[in-house]
Amino acid sequence: MLGKVTALVIAVTMLVGVGVASAIVVDGVNDFAPADLVDPDGGDTEFAEIDMLDVYITYDSNGIYIGYGHDPGGWTGVQIGIAFVTTSTGGGTTDPWGHQIGFTGMCLPDYIAYVNLDSEWNEWRVWDGMDWVANANILNWVTSTAFDELEVTWEMLGVNCAEYSQVFIELWVTQDGATKGPLDLSYNDDLQLSTPGGTTWDIDTPVMISCYHCLDIYGPSAADATTWSGIKRLYR
């Protein structure tokens, strides 16, 4: 099922050495490699305070690291969400914080990370087959600087990184409230509610997300790799 999504996008393939991402320190300083840039997303919203800038994704034997530029300035009520799809067995179709954001198609998120930038309150939401289950303030997520960083471990994602795996990822900026949709999106630029020409602040029908960045992980047991994380592919 997940393979159909990756067939729709162009693959950029690059060699990476074992443990390259171990240099990533989640401290609000951008130490990602230039090759980890998956989306130069800046400048596509009406206001800088809701604009997600360059997005980086990489990984090592511990888990996945995500970094992105964003500064809410003096704005309040701004929130960041990140969806993760790791299985083909189905996930959630609704936003766990009650926004006008939904999920459809072949890839449904198994996990969603959320943070409220006013308080830095974060939640790790897990789809249990019926509803979103919350674990509060467990994420290693720096949002107090103009460059935000997040680490999500393989254990949290339920991924065996020794084998070949795929993780699909999408990020968005929204605001607190049941009428708020994705003001900025990383992969799904055409669905976001803010563009340089204007912003739709409130809606009553969810914006439905179905496409993601894709991270291919090749472990030492995979037929395609001779060393751990021998090849990384990011689809855009």
ZADO-1210 file (C-alpha; in nm, 4 decimals, padded with zeros to 6 digits):
<atoms>
<atom x="00.0000" y="00.0000" z="00.0000" code="MET" pos="1"/>
<atom x="00.2691" y="00.2504" z="00.0991" code="LEU" pos="2"/>
<atom x="00.4648" y="00.1748" z="-00.2156" code="GLY" pos="3"/>
<atom x="00.1905" y="00.3306" z="-00.4285" code="LYS" pos="4"/>
<atom x="00.2483" y="00.6643" z="-00.2597" code="VAL" pos="5"/>
<atom x="00.6213" y="00.6597" z="-00.3192" code="THR" pos="6"/>
<atom x="00.5615" y="00.5775" z="-00.6847" code="ALA" pos="7"/>
<atom x="00.3904" y="00.9132" z="-00.7250" code="LEU" pos="8"/>
<atom x="00.6913" y="01.1183" z="-00.6258" code="VAL" pos="9"/>
<atom x="01.0471" y="01.1689" z="-00.7432" code="ILE" pos="10"/>
<atom x="01.3193" y="00.9954" z="-00.5423" code="ALA" pos="11"/>
<atom x="01.6432" y="01.1690" z="-00.4582" code="VAL" pos="12"/>
<atom x="01.8993" y="00.9111" z="-00.3507" code="THR" pos="13"/>
<atom x="02.2186" y="00.9800" z="-00.1596" code="MET" pos="14"/>
<atom x="02.4765" y="00.7672" z="00.0216" code="LEU" pos="15"/>
<atom x="02.5173" y="00.8279" z="00.3910" code="VAL" pos="16"/>
<atom x="02.7595" y="00.6738" z="00.6338" code="GLY" pos="17"/>
<atom x="02.6747" y="00.4826" z="00.9471" code="VAL" pos="18"/>
<atom x="02.5847" y="00.7152" z="01.2320" code="GLY" pos="19"/>
<atom x="02.5991" y="01.0378" z="01.0312" code="VAL" pos="20"/>
<atom x="02.3059" y="01.1867" z="01.2213" code="ALA" pos="21"/>
<atom x="02.4699" y="01.1191" z="01.5590" code="SER" pos="22"/>
<atom x="02.6097" y="01.4731" z="01.5246" code="ALA" pos="23"/>
<atom x="02.2572" y="01.6130" z="01.5640" code="ILE" pos="24"/>
<atom x="02.2141" y="01.7775" z="01.9029" code="VAL" pos="25"/>
<atom x="01.8567" y="01.8817" z="01.9807" code="VAL" pos="26"/>
<atom x="01.9359" y="02.2286" z="02.1113" code="ASP" pos="27"/>
<atom x="01.7856" y="02.4756" z="01.8643" code="GLY" pos="28"/>
<atom x="02.1050" y="02.5108" z="01.6615" code="VAL" pos="29"/>
<atom x="02.0905" y="02.3844" z="01.3030" code="ASN" pos="30"/>
<atom x="02.3567" y="02.1170" z="01.2707" code="ASP" pos="31"/>
<atom x="02.1834" y="01.9199" z="00.9963" code="PHE" pos="32"/>
<atom x="02.3837" y="01.8482" z="00.6828" code="ALA" pos="33"/>
<atom x="02.2854" y="02.0352" z="00.3643" code="PRO" pos="34"/>
<atom x="02.1825" y="01.7008" z="00.2127" code="ALA" pos="35"/>
<atom x="01.9236" y="01.6601" z="00.4914" code="ASP" pos="36"/>
<atom x="01.7179" y="01.9495" z="00.3518" code="LEU" pos="37"/>
<atom x="01.3917" y="01.8008" z="00.2229" code="VAL" pos="38"/>
<atom x="01.1862" y="02.1155" z="00.1755" code="ASP" pos="39"/>
<atom x="01.2863" y="02.4835" z="00.1358" code="PRO" pos="40"/>
<atom x="00.9399" y="02.5835" z="00.2520" code="ASP" pos="41"/>
<atom x="00.9847" y="02.9451" z="00.3568" code="GLY" pos="42"/>
<atom x="00.8077" y="03.2447" z="00.2078" code="GLY" pos="43"/>
<atom x="00.4823" y="03.0747" z="00.1086" code="ASP" pos="44"/>
<atom x="00.2475" y="03.2254" z="00.3708" code="THR" pos="45"/>
<atom x="00.1035" y="03.5722" z="00.4203" code="GLU" pos="46"/>
<atom x="00.2668" y="03.6195" z="00.7613" code="PHE" pos="47"/>
<atom x="00.6136" y="03.5209" z="00.8791" code="ALA" pos="48"/>
<atom x="00.4764" y="03.4172" z="01.2198" code="GLU" pos="49"/>
<atom x="00.2949" y="03.1173" z="01.0700" code="ILE" pos="50"/>
<atom x="00.5565" y="03.0366" z="00.8072" code="ASP" pos="51"/>
<atom x="00.7573" y="02.7148" z="00.8322" code="MET" pos="52"/>
<atom x="01.1008" y="02.7662" z="00.6774" code="LEU" pos="53"/>
<atom x="01.3572" y="02.5067" z="00.5638" code="ASP" pos="54"/>
<atom x="01.2677" y="02.1529" z="00.6757" code="VAL" pos="55"/>
<atom x="01.5368" y="01.8932" z="00.7462" code="TYR" pos="56"/>
<atom x="01.5013" y="01.5198" z="00.8159" code="ILE" pos="57"/>
<atom x="01.7701" y="01.2648" z="00.8981" code="THR" pos="58"/>
<atom x="01.8154" y="00.9561" z="01.1158" code="TYR" pos="59"/>
<atom x="02.0639" y="00.7335" z="01.2975" code="ASP" pos="60"/>
<atom x="02.0504" y="00.4166" z="01.5049" code="SER" pos="61"/>
<atom x="01.8526" y="00.5980" z="01.7767" code="ASN" pos="62"/>
<atom x="01.5716" y="00.7430" z="01.5678" code="GLY" pos="63"/>
<atom x="01.4571" y="01.0225" z="01.3380" code="ILE" pos="64"/>
<atom x="01.5589" y="01.3876" z="01.3728" code="TYR" pos="65"/>
<atom x="01.3454" y="01.6689" z="01.2301" code="ILE" pos="66"/>
<atom x="01.4485" y="02.0331" z="01.2163" code="GLY" pos="67"/>
<atom x="01.2730" y="02.3357" z="01.0691" code="TYR" pos="68"/>
<atom x="01.2889" y="02.7119" z="01.0850" code="GLY" pos="69"/>
<atom x="00.9975" y="02.8897" z="01.2502" code="HIS" pos="70"/>
<atom x="00.9533" y="03.1941" z="01.4709" code="ASP" pos="71"/>
<atom x="00.6025" y="03.2879" z="01.5952" code="PRO" pos="72"/>
<atom x="00.7297" y="03.6271" z="01.7075" code="GLY" pos="73"/>
<atom x="00.4776" y="03.7817" z="01.9427" code="GLY" pos="74"/>
<atom x="00.1847" y="03.5778" z="01.8130" code="TRP" pos="75"/>
<atom x="-00.0092" y="03.3596" z="02.0569" code="THR" pos="76"/>
<atom x="-00.2040" y="03.0394" z="02.0012" code="GLY" pos="77"/>
<atom x="00.0382" y="02.9034" z="01.7391" code="VAL" pos="78"/>
<atom x="00.0824" y="02.5250" z="01.7316" code="GLN" pos="79"/>
<atom x="00.2981" y="02.2801" z="01.5345" code="ILE" pos="80"/>
<atom x="00.1855" y="01.9318" z="01.4320" code="GLY" pos="81"/>
<atom x="00.3816" y="01.6444" z="01.2796" code="ILE" pos="82"/>
<atom x="00.2225" y="01.3229" z="01.1496" code="ALA" pos="83"/>
<atom x="00.4070" y="00.9910" z="01.1156" code="PHE" pos="84"/>
<atom x="00.2884" y="00.6942" z="00.9102" code="VAL" pos="85"/>
<atom x="00.4759" y="00.3700" z="00.9834" code="THR" pos="86"/>
<atom x="00.2366" y="00.0885" z="00.8914" code="THR" pos="87"/>
<atom x="-00.0059" y="-00.0063" z="00.6178" code="SER" pos="88"/>
<atom x="-00.2686" y="-00.1348" z="00.8612" code="THR" pos="89"/>
<atom x="-00.4578" y="00.1907" z="00.8988" code="GLY" pos="90"/>
<atom x="-00.4355" y="00.4890" z="01.1298" code="GLY" pos="91"/>
<atom x="-00.6295" y="00.7914" z="01.2421" code="GLY" pos="92"/>
<atom x="-00.8381" y="01.0092" z="01.0125" code="THR" pos="93"/>
<atom x="-00.8949" y="01.2990" z="01.2532" code="THR" pos="94"/>
<atom x="-00.6742" y="01.5589" z="01.4190" code="ASP" pos="95"/>
<atom x="-00.6117" y="01.4643" z="01.7855" code="PRO" pos="96"/>
<atom x="-00.6270" y="01.8266" z="01.9010" code="TRP" pos="97"/>
<atom x="-00.9585" y="01.8885" z="01.7269" code="GLY" pos="98"/>
<atom x="-00.8454" y="02.1127" z="01.4419" code="HIS" pos="99"/>
<atom x="-01.0064" y="02.1174" z="01.0988" code="GLN" pos="100"/>
<atom x="-00.7399" y="01.8780" z="00.9718" code="ILE" pos="101"/>
<atom x="-00.8060" y="01.5239" z="00.8524" code="GLY" pos="102"/>
<atom x="-00.6278" y="01.2349" z="00.6864" code="PHE" pos="103"/>
<atom x="-00.7367" y="01.0233" z="00.3938" code="THR" pos="104"/>
<atom x="-00.6092" y="00.7885" z="00.1257" code="GLY" pos="105"/>
<atom x="-00.3584" y="00.5062" z="00.1480" code="MET" pos="106"/>
<atom x="-00.1460" y="00.6549" z="00.4302" code="CYS" pos="107"/>
<atom x="-00.3077" y="00.7312" z="00.7648" code="LEU" pos="108"/>
<atom x="-00.0936" y="00.8479" z="01.0578" code="PRO" pos="109"/>
<atom x="-00.0112" y="00.6086" z="01.3395" code="ASP" pos="110"/>
<atom x="00.1475" y="00.8854" z="01.5488" code="TYR" pos="111"/>
<atom x="00.1115" y="01.2628" z="01.5747" code="ILE" pos="112"/>
<atom x="00.3355" y="01.5007" z="01.7669" code="ALA" pos="113"/>
<atom x="00.1894" y="01.8351" z="01.8745" code="TYR" pos="114"/>
<atom x="00.3265" y="02.1350" z="02.0590" code="VAL" pos="115"/>
<atom x="00.1617" y="02.4539" z="02.1840" code="ASN" pos="116"/>
<atom x="00.4211" y="02.7275" z="02.1427" code="LEU" pos="117"/>
<atom x="00.2703" y="02.9500" z="02.4149" code="ASP" pos="118"/>
<atom x="00.3524" y="02.7002" z="02.6879" code="SER" pos="119"/>
<atom x="00.5814" y="02.4509" z="02.5066" code="GLU" pos="120"/>
<atom x="00.3302" y="02.1828" z="02.6128" code="TRP" pos="121"/>
<atom x="00.3744" y="01.8858" z="02.3832" code="ASN" pos="122"/>
<atom x="00.1912" y="01.5592" z="02.3322" code="GLU" pos="123"/>
<atom x="00.2786" y="01.2347" z="02.1578" code="TRP" pos="124"/>
<atom x="-00.0435" y="01.0846" z="02.0263" code="ARG" pos="125"/>
<atom x="-00.0692" y="00.7163" z="01.9332" code="VAL" pos="126"/>
<atom x="-00.3552" y="00.5693" z="01.7282" code="TRP" pos="127"/>
<atom x="-00.4798" y="00.2579" z="01.9110" code="ASP" pos="128"/>
<atom x="-00.7232" y="00.1499" z="01.6394" code="GLY" pos="129"/>
<atom x="-01.0131" y="00.3421" z="01.7905" code="MET" pos="130"/>
<atom x="-00.8847" y="00.6781" z="01.9139" code="ASP" pos="131"/>
<atom x="-00.5766" y="00.8918" z="01.9813" code="TRP" pos="132"/>
<atom x="-00.4015" y="00.8088" z="02.3102" code="VAL" pos="133"/>
<atom x="-00.1934" y="01.0903" z="02.4591" code="ALA" pos="134"/>
<atom x="00.1445" y="01.0877" z="02.6312" code="ASN" pos="135"/>
<atom x="00.2203" y="01.4400" z="02.7539" code="ALA" pos="136"/>
<atom x="00.5533" y="01.6226" z="02.7588" code="ASN" pos="137"/>
<atom x="00.7686" y="01.3218" z="02.6691" code="ILE" pos="138"/>
<atom x="00.9191" y="01.4627" z="02.3487" code="LEU" pos="139"/>
<atom x="01.2715" y="01.5902" z="02.3067" code="ASN" pos="140"/>
<atom x="01.1493" y="01.8962" z="02.1144" code="TRP" pos="141"/>
<atom x="01.3130" y="02.2386" z="02.1216" code="VAL" pos="142"/>
<atom x="01.0746" y="02.5173" z="02.0146" code="THR" pos="143"/>
<atom x="01.2108" y="02.8150" z="02.2075" code="SER" pos="144"/>
<atom x="01.4491" y="02.9199" z="01.9285" code="THR" pos="145"/>
<atom x="01.4039" y="03.0270" z="01.5672" code="ALA" pos="146"/>
<atom x="01.5166" y="02.6787" z="01.4613" code="PHE" pos="147"/>
<atom x="01.3031" y="02.4013" z="01.6086" code="ASP" pos="148"/>
<atom x="01.4295" y="02.0449" z="01.6497" code="GLU" pos="149"/>
<atom x="01.2662" y="01.7159" z="01.7432" code="LEU" pos="150"/>
<atom x="01.3950" y="01.3646" z="01.8056" code="GLU" pos="151"/>
<atom x="01.1611" y="01.0643" z="01.7765" code="VAL" pos="152"/>
<atom x="01.3088" y="00.7273" z="01.8701" code="THR" pos="153"/>
<atom x="01.2532" y="00.4038" z="01.6803" code="TRP" pos="154"/>
<atom x="01.0920" y="00.2598" z="01.9920" code="GLU" pos="155"/>
<atom x="00.8317" y="00.5364" z="01.9949" code="MET" pos="156"/>
<atom x="00.7548" y="00.4662" z="01.6282" code="LEU" pos="157"/>
<atom x="00.7480" y="00.0885" z="01.6696" code="GLY" pos="158"/>
<atom x="00.9973" y="00.0559" z="01.3835" code="VAL" pos="159"/>
<atom x="01.2638" y="-00.2145" z="01.3569" code="ASN" pos="160"/>
<atom x="01.5402" y="-00.0120" z="01.1971" code="CYS" pos="161"/>
<atom x="01.7512" y="-00.3248" z="01.1395" code="ALA" pos="162"/>
<atom x="01.5162" y="-00.4154" z="00.8550" code="GLU" pos="163"/>
<atom x="01.3945" y="-00.2159" z="00.5569" code="TYR" pos="164"/>
<atom x="01.1304" y="00.0317" z="00.6735" code="SER" pos="165"/>
<atom x="00.9434" y="00.3360" z="00.5488" code="GLN" pos="166"/>
<atom x="00.8279" y="00.6327" z="00.7549" code="VAL" pos="167"/>
<atom x="00.6017" y="00.8975" z="00.6022" code="PHE" pos="168"/>
<atom x="00.6130" y="01.2454" z="00.7587" code="ILE" pos="169"/>
<atom x="00.4201" y="01.5713" z="00.7235" code="GLU" pos="170"/>
<atom x="00.4498" y="01.8939" z="00.9242" code="LEU" pos="171"/>
<atom x="00.2122" y="02.1871" z="00.9630" code="TRP" pos="172"/>
<atom x="00.1586" y="02.5171" z="01.1425" code="VAL" pos="173"/>
<atom x="-00.1857" y="02.5896" z="01.2843" code="THR" pos="174"/>
<atom x="-00.3535" y="02.7853" z="01.5633" code="GLN" pos="175"/>
<atom x="-00.5506" y="02.6876" z="01.8696" code="ASP" pos="176"/>
<atom x="-00.9205" y="02.6360" z="01.8020" code="GLY" pos="177"/>
<atom x="-01.1729" y="02.3970" z="01.6494" code="ALA" pos="178"/>
<atom x="-01.2130" y="02.6102" z="01.3345" code="THR" pos="179"/>
<atom x="-00.8412" y="02.6204" z="01.2528" code="LYS" pos="180"/>
<atom x="-00.6864" y="02.4293" z="00.9643" code="GLY" pos="181"/>
<atom x="-00.3266" y="02.3968" z="00.8431" code="PRO" pos="182"/>
<atom x="-00.2026" y="02.7505" z="00.7823" code="LEU" pos="183"/>
<atom x="00.1265" y="02.6175" z="00.6457" code="ASP" pos="184"/>
<atom x="00.2182" y="02.2661" z="00.5328" code="LEU" pos="185"/>
<atom x="00.5534" y="02.1181" z="00.4361" code="SER" pos="186"/>
<atom x="00.4699" y="01.8611" z="00.1679" code="TYR" pos="187"/>
<atom x="00.1129" y="01.9645" z="00.0841" code="ASN" pos="188"/>
<atom x="00.1720" y="02.3279" z="-00.0101" code="ASP" pos="189"/>
<atom x="-00.1364" y="02.3336" z="-00.2295" code="ASP" pos="190"/>
<atom x="-00.3621" y="02.2571" z="00.0689" code="LEU" pos="191"/>
<atom x="-00.2400" y="02.5182" z="00.3169" code="GLN" pos="192"/>
<atom x="-00.4739" y="02.8018" z="00.4131" code="LEU" pos="193"/>
<atom x="-00.2207" y="03.0837" z="00.4065" code="SER" pos="194"/>
<atom x="-00.0429" y="03.1982" z="00.0912" code="THR" pos="195"/>
<atom x="00.1355" y="03.5246" z="00.0110" code="PRO" pos="196"/>
<atom x="-00.1930" y="03.6461" z="-00.1347" code="GLY" pos="197"/>
<atom x="-00.4091" y="03.5922" z="00.1734" code="GLY" pos="198"/>
<atom x="-00.5125" y="03.3703" z="00.4655" code="THR" pos="199"/>
<atom x="-00.8276" y="03.1783" z="00.5509" code="THR" pos="200"/>
<atom x="-00.8326" y="03.1778" z="00.9303" code="TRP" pos="201"/>
<atom x="-01.1450" y="02.9730" z="01.0017" code="ASP" pos="202"/>
<atom x="-01.3109" y="02.6825" z="00.8199" code="ILE" pos="203"/>
<atom x="-01.5855" y="02.4316" z="00.9009" code="ASP" pos="204"/>
<atom x="-01.4660" y="02.1398" z="00.6834" code="THR" pos="205"/>
<atom x="-01.1366" y="01.9572" z="00.7478" code="PRO" pos="206"/>
<atom x="-00.8453" y="01.9947" z="00.5086" code="VAL" pos="207"/>
<atom x="-00.7657" y="01.6351" z="00.4125" code="MET" pos="208"/>
<atom x="-00.4001" y="01.5263" z="00.3951" code="ILE" pos="209"/>
<atom x="-00.2957" y="01.2216" z="00.1935" code="SER" pos="210"/>
<atom x="00.0678" y="01.2777" z="00.0829" code="CYS" pos="211"/>
<atom x="00.3904" y="01.2905" z="00.2808" code="TYR" pos="212"/>
<atom x="00.7663" y="01.3093" z="00.2746" code="HIS" pos="213"/>
<atom x="00.8953" y="00.9514" z="00.2743" code="CYS" pos="214"/>
<atom x="01.2030" y="00.8255" z="00.4551" code="LEU" pos="215"/>
<atom x="01.3425" y="00.4868" z="00.3462" code="ASP" pos="216"/>
<atom x="01.5498" y="00.3101" z="00.6118" code="ILE" pos="217"/>
<atom x="01.7812" y="00.0243" z="00.5131" code="TYR" pos="218"/>
<atom x="01.9191" y="-00.1772" z="00.8051" code="GLY" pos="219"/>
<atom x="02.1964" y="-00.4382" z="00.7957" code="PRO" pos="220"/>
<atom x="01.9445" y="-00.7199" z="00.7474" code="SER" pos="221"/>
<atom x="01.7908" y="-00.5594" z="00.4382" code="ALA" pos="222"/>
<atom x="01.8872" y="-00.7080" z="00.1028" code="ALA" pos="223"/>
<atom x="01.9530" y="-00.3582" z="-00.0359" code="ASP" pos="224"/>
<atom x="02.2205" y="-00.2588" z="00.2152" code="ALA" pos="225"/>
<atom x="02.5575" y="-00.3873" z="00.3318" code="THR" pos="226"/>
<atom x="02.5935" y="-00.1466" z="00.6246" code="THR" pos="227"/>
<atom x="02.3441" y="00.0102" z="00.8594" code="TRP" pos="228"/>
<atom x="02.1594" y="00.3044" z="00.6995" code="SER" pos="229"/>
<atom x="02.3483" y="00.2409" z="00.3790" code="GLY" pos="230"/>
<atom x="02.1051" y="00.4421" z="00.1643" code="ILE" pos="231"/>
<atom x="01.8612" y="00.7135" z="00.2532" code="LYS" pos="232"/>
<atom x="01.5920" y="00.8283" z="00.0133" code="ARG" pos="233"/>
<atom x="01.3760" y="01.1301" z="00.0713" code="LEU" pos="234"/>
<atom x="01.0783" y="01.1695" z="-00.1567" code="TYR" pos="235"/>
<atom x="00.9375" y="01.5115" z="-00.2404" code="ARG" pos="236"/>
</atoms>
